[in-house]
Amino acid sequence: MGYQITRETANRVFEQLKQSYDIFAPKFFSGEGCFSDTDIIRYGKVNTLDEIQWEHRSDYSFKESLFAINETLFYFTENETTVPAGPEKKIMIFLKSCDLHALKRLDAIYLENGPEDFYYKRLREKAVFVLMGCEETCATGFCASMGTNRTEQYDMYLKISGDTVLADVKSQELQTYFQNTDGRTCEVTPDYVTENAEKVTLPQHLSVDSYQNPIWEEYGSRCIGCGRCNFACPTCTCFTMQDILYRDNENVGERRRVWASCQVDGYTEIAGGVDFRKTQGQRMRFKVMHKIYDFEKRFGYPMCVGCGRCDAICPEYISYANLINKLSKEEA
Amino acid sequence: MKNEYIPFSSQVKEIIPHTDTEYTFRMSFSGDVKPGQFFEVSIPKYGEAPISVSGIGEGTVDLTIRKVGRVTNKIFEHYEGNSLLMRGPYGNGFDIEKFKGRDVVIIAGGTGLSPVKGIVDYFSQHPQDASSTTLIAGFKSPDDILFKQDFENWEKTLHVIKTVDSAPESYQGKTGMVTKYIPDLPIGDISNTVFITVGPPVMIKFTIIEILKRGIPEENIWISHERKMCCGLGKCGHCKMDSTYICLDGPVFNYADGKNLID
């Protein structure tokens, strides 16, 4: 159901939503970028519609709203374990089409691959998703090439246009927030881009033979293994276990899981020091093949959603989009 | 909904030292478990490590642990009467039914013997269930030999070749890599012979080259992969090779499939 309401009414609806939901959206953090005097857009809890960063793609994705950068799995005291309480409120996440497509990939790993993940599921069950449209393409994104430029899988679509706010509300529960407002119902269709500046063609004939392609080593000499591409990626889900003990009482501690990167040292290292992928070239190959080849073999669709964050965040200006196009050209 | 990450406490029933750095911990456990499966074993505050099942008893599982890292070092400080935290078992494990009635050759290197020890035990106790059973086990040196007591039992019922890579001149036993003993292995009906090989990656590679030279079809070779695994549940990503999650789909693979798995 589509609604047109005033900005003022939208603010009131937002206040009401906040009673039941913790609302997460891309926010602007002035001066908090990786380098001095740089800003960053990342997810955080928002209290007003004005805080939401509508236009620019966030530097980091929404995924930290569903699984934290480091998450306590349980606390231990001697041999007793205590699981931290889950969220009391429901969760509302504002995101763009590419990220909503990424959600399907997160679900594939955390809910379908092996047993369901307790911690992911208890947040996921409480989450609703609000689509933010894209009037213009972002700089490095290639969603149109990946078919992730539009989606119908949202609970609500919201667009602010001057003093007017348009909403397409699919969730019946969310409709109740709009029904008693002074707005009017109307047809609302989400904005989406049909073309990006960056265009990507996926190679069609990748196989295990592609592992031998010398192209990976070209990138190996440039990559410094910082892992930012993985942390910015909305579809990367890897983590490592970490136990910590409290300094003032060594009988008490906690087990956490912490985001991991397949580009960073230690990712494949086992006890005794064997490391299965030593070079950055091998790690690049592992990542790219996962994004555009082997995830699809397992789940039926490519992992990459073409958000372009990895290219924007790489300190070595490595273009993953370029790499994919080069692989395609080699096939031609 | 079950929280798969919460470990259970398991009593250390017995400790069997093999070398200075490798002990078998006999742990209390009741439930279904197969050779080749593994548990995530942990000491609170030090972390978790995946450890293969090296023996299955009444109400117990054996975990043979080498002291090589932060978690395993700490485990060595926990002795009888204490407990460890465990979750699992995970992985597919070996299906002994597939080997029954056949000429079974098991080739293991070092602690690689742990995941296949359940198979060796089975055919040692039920020698009539296989057409023949051969074990080729390699260790670095005489001091590194594991399961000494078990070897004495196995030698009564199975064809056992126990070799060390290098040894002082006074050493009475066999020396050389496991691959040295493959070319002269008596093999009857090739199609009825199965090879199972587990060990360090380099050893598996060269062992398979030798096995294939004997004309054994790829489908008759079984391997088990050891990889980093933080969850055992198909989530953490560390063990993935191509589209395969070693923790869910393995660690045991038929070589015809396993050969396509590249790190």
Interface residues (C-beta under 8 A of the other chain):
Chain A: L73 F74 F76 E78 N79 T81 V83 I109 Y110 N113 G114 P115 E116 D117 F118 Y119 K121 R122 V208 Y211 T237 C238 F239 T240 M241 Q242 D243 I244 L245 E250 G253 R255 R257 A260 C262 Y267 T268 E269 I270 A271 G272 V274 F276 R277 Q282 F286 M289 H290 D294 F295 K297 R298
Chain B: M1 K2 N3 E4 Y5 I6 P7 S9 S42 P44 K45 Y46 G47 E48 A49 R66 V68 G69 T72 S83 L85 P200 P201 E226 R227 K228 C230 C231 L233 G234 K235 C236 G237 H238 K240 D242 S243 Y245 C247 L248 N260 I262 D263
